Amino acid sequence: MEIVISFVISFILLILCVLNGIFVAYPLLASFAIFFAVALRRGNRFAEVAALSYEGAKKSATILKVFILIGAITATWMSSGTVAAIVFYGIEFLKPEIFILSAFLICCFVSFLIGTSFGTVGTVGIALMVVARGGGVDPAAAAGAIIAGAYFGDRMSPMSSSANLVGVITGTNIYENMKNMLKTSVVPFALSIIIYFLISLKFQLNNPGNYLNAEILKVFAVNAVVLVPALVMLLFSVFKIDVKISMLISVITAVVISVAVQGYSVAECMKYMVFGYTTPEAGPLTSIIKGGGIESMLKTALVVFISSAFSGIFEGTGMLDKVLELLDKARNRYEVFRNVVLSSIVTSAFGCSQSLAVIMTHMLNKNSYAKQGMPKEQAAVDLENTAIVISPLIPWNVALLVPMMNLRADYRCIPFLVYLYLLPLCNLAYKKFKKIKVIDSL
């Protein structure tokens, strides 16, 4: 009963803080203290619980290195004009008669290139919402398509912090995971295109406008050269070069272009890498092309660190043994995936953050994969098809709240998050009727 009460208290704390805009690490720390106390009350010594917490948190060390590079690459891509060029060409690609579908596809492409849902929403997403509001398109439909597209790359980009997190906790290679994620997303993606096309017919853009592109050209030199940092990442991913090396070379390339093409000094680039990018002068782009930097990733790193410490306590003290016993009763591939879907919903709702949902879902279900003799790559792709995309379906989860705030949207956008619904549902249906047991059959 004390464990249930602790979960309820933690859930209330998380909800209150998230809804009031308080950094999620604070309620997570409070929740960690609660469960630490519960572990002591259940007969564990302080030193033992502390050691378990440390061992759990230590697992996040590898991903923290990637987070640093992600922060640096985001800022340098902004200063080099790479992000500006992506937004520029994305708006050029925009088709007024199928605006909703175009917004979804543009955000899919951008999020794959830059690897961050928040970054996609905060750049091209904001630009698309400005165009949508000016053209009379329903903001809820536009926001839904934008957010769904933003999580396309958050799920399977080599630069995605969540994709790298999944790779680290499951002990899998991110490029192998990307191949498997591509296989399992073909049908959901195709269905999403059809549905967004139909929605587009109802919400057509009346006044496309291109003033944002004019503003971009005032601040940045936009040409093929500024896209080189993105091409580096794409090319290196094709040859499956270590993602940390790929990011480092892309950062160096972006700094060179920032200096040679955009006219920034090396000192300015170093400042942007640490503290994030801002345009030199205030203007329409100030609220669109900004952010990144190593400092911006410290909060995410802290959330992952605390979440990992949670898993150490839960695993080491056996607090969740009854839940594990229930999940271990899965008899086949379908039942394992069904349990992952259900546990993802619970962890996304109670954890209020994507990172905690991923870590907890994996912890609860990893024994089932071992019991069924399924490879760890299967566990990785299942996490990508559940916890990663279910988190932004939970109204109070940070994964949805932050994009909604950036877009000035509300909960009416949730029904339009089509791609995020279809990923778990299509894979669940496929495994139910085909009785798939191993990843090679996907």
N, C-alpha and C positions, 0 to 999 in steps of 0.2 A: 504493500500500500504506500510506503514512504517513497518508493520509486515513482509511482503514478503521480503522487502529490508533487514531487520534485519536477516532473515533466510538465505538469499543469502550471506550476509557478513560473518555470522557465519560459513556457509558451506565452503566458500573459506578459512577462517582462519583455520578451522579444517583440510581441505585437505592439505594445505601448510605445516602445522606443522607435520601432520602424515607422509607425504611423505619425510619430512626432518628430521625425527627421533626426533622431539620435543615432550616432554611429553604432552599427550592429555589434561591434566588438565589445562594447560596454555591457550590454545584457548577456552576451556570451560569456564574458568573464564572471559575471554574477552567477550565471547558470553553472559554470565550471566549479565555482566555490561551493555551490549547493551540492553538486554530485560528489565533490571531493569529501564534503562533510558526511554524505550518505555512505560513501565507501568506508570512512572511518567508523561510522556507527555500526556497520555490518561486520566489524571485527578486524579490518585491515589496519596495519600499522602505518603511521604517517609517512615514514621513509619508503615503504612499499608503494603507496599510492603516488607519492611524488615521483618515484622511479618509473612507474607505469605511465604517468603523464608525460614525463620526459621522453620515454621511448616512443610514445605515440607522436609527440610533437616533432621528434627528430626525423620522422619519416618525411616531413615537409621540406627538409633542407634542400633537396635537389630542385624542387619546383620553385623555391625562393630565388635561385639563381636565374631561372628562366623569367621570373617576374621582373627582375632588374632589367634584363634585356628587352622585355616587352615595353617597359616604361621608357627606356632610351629610344627604342625604334619608333614608337608612336610620336614622340616629340621631334625627332630628327626628320621623320617623314613629313611632318608639318612644316618645319623650317625649310626643308628642301623644295617644298611645293608639290610633293608627291600626293599628299592628301587633297590639296587644292585641285590638282589636275584630275584626280579620281572623281571629285565632286563635279568639276567642270564638264568632263566628258559624260558623266552619269546624267546630268541635266540635259546635255545635248541629245542623249539617247532617248529621253523622255517622249512618250507618245500620248498626247492629250486624250485621245479616244479610248485608250486602255491605260489610264493613269494608275489605277490600283495595281494592276499586274506589273506595269513598268516599275513602280515604286518597290514592289516585292523583289523583282529580279535585280534591280540596281543595288538594293541593300544586300542581297545575297552575294553579289559580285564584290561589293566593297568590303563586306564583313569577312569574306574569304581572304581578301588581300591584306587587310589590316588586323584580322584575327580577334576583334573585340566587338561585342554587341553594343556596349556603352559608347565606344568610340564611333561606331557606325551611326548609331542614333544621334550622337552629339555633333556629327558633321553633316553627312549627306541626308540623314534623317530629318534634322531640323530644317535643312534647305527644302526638302520635299514637302514638309508640313507647311512651310511658308507659302509654297506654290499651291498646295491643296486648299488652304484657307482663302487665298486670293482668287482661286478658280472655282469656288463654290462646291468643292468636294466634301463629303461627309468626313469630319475630322476623325471620328471613331474608326471608320473603314480604312482611312489612310494610315492612322497610327497602328492599327492591327497588322496591315501589310508590311509596314516599315519594321516593326518590332520582330515579326516572324522572320523576315529576311535577315535581320541583324543576327538572329540566333542560328542562321544557316552556317555562317563562318565561325561563330562562337563554338559550334559543335565540331567542326571538322577542318579548321584552318591550322596549319603548322605553327602559327603564331598565337593561337588561342591559349589563354591561361587555363581555361577549363579543360580543353583537350589535352594539354600537357599534364594537368593534375590527374586526369583519368589514366594517362599513360604511366605516371609515376606510381600511383597507388596500386595499379594492377600489374606493374612490372612488364609492360608491353611497349612495343615500338610505335611511336606516333604515326609514322608513315604506313605501317601495316594496319593500324587502326583506321586511318583515313580511307584506305582501300575497302575495308569492311563496311565503314560507314557509308561510303558511296553506294555499295551494293544494296544496303538496306534502306536507302533513301530514294531510290529511283521511282517507285510507285507513289509514295507520299508526295514527292516533289511534282510528279506529273499531275496528280490529282489536284494539288495546290494551284498549279498553273491554270487548270481548267476552271476551278472555283473562283480564283481571283479574276480571271477573264470575264466570267459571268457577273461578278460584282462590279467590275469596271464598266460594264454596259449600263448599269444603273447609276453609277457615280462618275460621270465623265467630267473632264476638266474644261472649264469654259474659257479661261484666260491663262495660257501657259506662262508667258512672260520669261524673260531671260536676264533680268537686271542683276541677279546674283552672279552670273557668269561675267558680267561687265565689271562688277566689284572685284571679282577674283583677279581679273586681268590688270586691275589697278595696283594690286598688292604683289602678285606673283608673276613670274615669267612661266608660262605654261607651254611646254613642248614635250617632245618624245624623251628628251634627256632626263627630265625630272621624274619620269616613270621607271628609271633604271633600278632604284632601290626595291621597287615592287617586283620587277622582272627578276632580280637576283633571288628573291625568296621563291618565286615560282620555279625558276630554273633549278635551283638547288633542291627543291622538294621533289622534282622529277627524278633527280639522281640520288634521292634519299640521303643527302648529306646531313650530318647531325644538326638538329634545329638550332642549337646554341651557336654553332659556327656560322650557320646561314644568317642568323640574326646579327651577329657581330659584324660580318662583312657588309650586310645591308646598312647597318648603322654607320660604318666608316664611309660607305658610298654616299649615303645621304648627307653626311657632314661635308664631304668634298663638294657636292652639288650645292649645298646651302651657301658655301663660301664662294664658289666659282660662278654660279648662276644667279642665286638670289641676293648675293652681296652681303651676307652676314659674316661677322668675324668668327674666328675659331673660339674665342672666349664666349661670345654670345651662344654659339652652338653648345658649348659645355654647360652653360647655365640652363639652356633649354632642356638638355638631357637630364639634368638633376631636378629642376623645379617645374618643368613643363613649358610649352610654347604659348606665347601670346603675340598677336600682331603688333607691329611697331607703333601703329597709330589706331586710335579708336575709330570704329566704323561698323558697317553691317556684318563684316566677317568676324568681328571680335568675339561674338557669342557662338560662332559656328566652328571656326578653325582655331581651337585652343586646347590646352591640356597636355596629357601625357607626362613624361618625366618619371624618373625613378621614385621620386617622392610620392607620386600618385599611386604607385603600386605597393607602398608600404602598408596601407590600410588593408588591401586585399591579402597581402602576405600575413598580416597579423590575424585576420579572420581564419585563414587556412591553418596557421600555426595553432590557434586555440582549438579549432575543430579537430585537428589531429590529436591534440592532447585529450580531448573528449574520448576519442576512439580508444586511446590507450587505457583509460580508466574502465570503460565499458567492457573491453576485451579481457583485461587482466583481472577484474574483480568478479566477473560472471553476472553482472547486474541484469543483463538481457538474455540470460540463458534460456528462459522460458519462451521468449520470442524466437530465439535461434532454433530451439527444438521444433517449434511450430513450422518455421520456414524450411527446415531440413526435411520435412515430410514430403516435399515435392518429389514426384515420381518420374517426371519426364521433362523434356526441354520446355514445353509449353508452360507447365506448372511453375518451373523455376522463373521464367520470364514474367509470368503473371504475378508472382510474389515480388519481383523486382519493381514492377509497375506500382503495385499497391504500397510497398514500403517507400518508394520514391514520393508518392503523394503525401504520405504521413511525414517523412523527413523534410520535405519541401515546405509543408504547412507548419511544422513545429520548429524547424531550424531557421526559417525566414531568410535563408541565404543559399545560393547555389552550391557553394563550397561545402558547407556542412551537410547538405542533402546528398551530395556525391560521396563524401567520405563515409557517412553513416549508412547509406544504402549499400555500399560495397561491403562494409563491415558485417552487416546483417545477412548478406546473401552469399558471401564468398565460399562458405562451407558447402553450400548446395551445389556449386559448380564442381568443387572437388569430389563430392559424393557421386555426382552424375558422370564424372570423368570428362568434363568439358574443359577445353583449353582456356587459358587466362584471356586470350584475345576475344573469346566469346563474352566473358564478363565485361571487358572494356567496351565493346560495341553495344552491349545491353545498357550500360550506364549512359552512354551517349544518346541512346534512344529513349531513355526514361528520365533520370534525375536532371540531366542537362536541360531538357526541353520542357519538363513538367514544372520546374521551379518558376519559370516566367509565366505560368498559367495560374499561379496562386496569387490572389489579389494583394496580399500583404507581404509577399516575398520581395526582397530587395531587387531580385532579378527582373521584376515587372515594375515595381514602384519607381525606380530611377529612370528607366526609359520613358515612362508615362509623364514624370515630372519634366524631363527635358523637352518632350514634345507638347507639353501643356495639354495632355489628353486625360481622359478619365477611364473608369472601369467599363464603359460601353465599348471599348476597343477589344475586350476579351473574346467575344464571339468571332472576331475577325482574325484571330491568331491561328488561322487554319492549319498551316504547316506544322505547328507545334502540337496540335491535336492528332494530326494524321500519322506522325512518326510512331508513337507508341501504339496507336490503335491498329494501324496497318500491319505492324510487325507482330502484334498480339494475334491478330486474325490469321496471319500467314502461318505462325507456329501452331496455332490451334488446328488448322485444317490439314497442314502438311506434316505435322508432328516432327518438325526439324529438331535434331539433337546435337548437331555439330556445326561449327561455323562454316566449314568447307561446303556445306549444302546450301548456304544462303545465296 
